[in-house]
Amino acid sequence: MPSPQHYNALGAKVYNVLKWRQPQSIASRGFQTSSLWRKQNDDSDGKNKKKDPEEEQNDDDDKGRRRRSARRTEGEPAAEGEAPRPDPLTQLKRAVGVADYAQGQQSFIPDNYPKVMMLPITRRPLFPSLYKSIQVQDPQVIGALKELVERGEPYVATFMLKDDEKDVDRITSMDEVHEIGVFSRIMSIYVSPNPEDKHLTVALYPWRRVRMKRILENGTGAPAIEAGEATAESPTAEPPAAEPSEVATADSPEAPAGNEVSDAGTVLQSIQDDYSFTALEVENVADEPYDAKDATVSATMSEIVSVLREITTMNPMFREQIHHFASAQVSKAVFENPSKLADFAAALSSGSSSELQDILSDLNVTTRLEKALVVLKKELMNAQLQNKISKDVEAKISKRQRDFYLMEQLKGIKRELGLESDGKDKLIEQFKAKAEALQMPVEVKRVFDEEVSKLAHLEPAASEFNVTRNYLDWLTQIPWGKQSIEDYDLTRAKSVLDEDHYGLEDVKQRILEFVAVGKLRGAVQGKILCFVGPPGVGKTSIGKSIARALGREFFRFSVGGLTDVAEIKGHRRTYVGAMPGKVVQALKRVQTENPLVLIDEIDKLGRGHQGDPASALLELLDPEQNTAFLDHYMDVPVDVSRVLFVCTANVSDTIPGPLLDRMEVIRLSGYLADEKRAIAQKYLAPQAKESAGLEGANVEITDGAVDALARAYCRESGVRNLKKHIEKIYRKAALKVVESGIAEPAP
Ligand code: ADP
């Protein structure tokens, strides 16, 4: 348990340090310190020298009086220090009236000063004994303050505004502020050298509580104060007050010092004539009587001291404040005086404005102590929390830094040994560059970022590294946001279809209708076409034609005999050699989000023990579900709704019901003999001729030959076999042409 003595010792020590530092620190903040600071040090040096004979004479008298007298004697030469006042014009850049409060501020502050200038304070009330600087914006108030300082009456009373949001330098009604405020001495005023800063900084030394009685209107301010009232306890130390001879008589009611205070009233009144500010009539308020030996009081005090000590160990700002405070040399009194301790604790804490004003207004010392302890405890909890957070953050940062350095070292060593280049970094760069070029959905981007940071922390030798790398590869291979421009031009579509296929008028018509709808709606998704017909009638090739007509990329895969769901939905990443399903592969291959995917042999879909591929296909094809198709490998939703699916089947009976429901079936029957002839002559023969390399040669197939072929060799409904035979014929022709030496071989 810390003892108050401990703090006294601490305070005294810090004071010794600060006594020398303070003038510098103030000067460094731009204050023009007066010679008073030098005076202070001189005085402190000479303090233990020979005592004033008069003082010695008073030694046996009342001790309090002696102390006051001594202080006045010490403080008095300060008047000389202040004597060369700065020129009012250059005053803007200079501070005025820094007083030696550390050695005897009490002697500078009159005990009774009922008519005083008032400064409203916002959010935090001032507490006796703790310095505070405030800023004043109002030019009138600034003028009055300068005048007060200039004329040697640097006193103001500060009252906190009830409205936290308000920030004024004058008030018009007493209701605007709280009733209890603090009477303070202006230690210095300071105008920033920057001409754009129009405000004035006022350093205050709050001294005692006062209650507001009334606002003094202009002209009503401060007639002379009764001499007796003023002089009893208020030897104002302002120049040119005290000659040593006066010091001796300062305590007598007839002392001439009384005149100074009445001057003070006049000063305020005359300033009020020139400037507009709030002047008040105030009365001193004293604490209610209390028993300093009371157990509750002393226990609360010890607790406050203990909490203070704990906070200082945690919060350096707090420590700084205590040190500054200690330099004011009142610390000793504070740690023994419950009233001052409560004020001190409250002033240090960051309690709310109402809590703090409540403490200021409380004249019962016991309850004030308790309230101060509450706000201080809150401060402690705050400091503890802050401490914890800062430690956590530090720990995190230092761990990260350590990891970083070690990693860099490791890289360096590996590079030296030629074990590894910076391949991983390059890889990550590449992935990032790829991802940058894509328009990944937010969700995918998040996964990507996670995986990249995972990869950065993995050792290339780890098996997990390859898994992550492959995954990132796939993630950046999907053409997020890339689409080919669709072409809904009907004439073009018609010519493309005619170019590729003979006949099939119904089918072509249906496809043109489909393109027309696409033109009107701007999209053709939501429809699944299914061509049903015998083999070789052109189901697959017409699918390809549609892709060409619409300007889409084409991808084909067959699901005949497929039993494994993973073919469509992909494997989970945990499997060795895991791969995404066919659709994701298709997207990777075609590099657009809107290809035409042809699913062949949908009527021959198998059903294995590894789940039902039909259900997986359903998820893929269903326009309701395929906006967020979830591939097991990718594990992020992939929008396949822009893909145009076309299926082919030989018979519709074996197509799973739910799938068939979602499809639009287009039937292609077999070809008649003359159709076959036309197809052979117009399409198959020229293709076969070209593929045999006989473009320039005079080799033709006659209609009769085609008919004979169709009749005797190719009797199926499709034309695949016919195509094969025609190709066979052309190959044979090619052999003959080469053998006879008619044609030159291609270069
Ligand atoms: P399927 O998928 O129905 O089994 P394909 O689409 O593979 O049949 O067709 C086999 C071959 O027949 C292809 O080379 C195709 O060009 C040709 N073919 C089929 N029908 C026609 C047609 N009406 N006009 C031109 N060629 C055709």
Residues whose N, C-alpha, C, O or C-beta is under 5 A from the ligand:
A	BS01	ADP	D500 H501 Y502 P534 P535 G536 V537 G538 K539 T540 S541 I542 I679 Y683 V719 R720
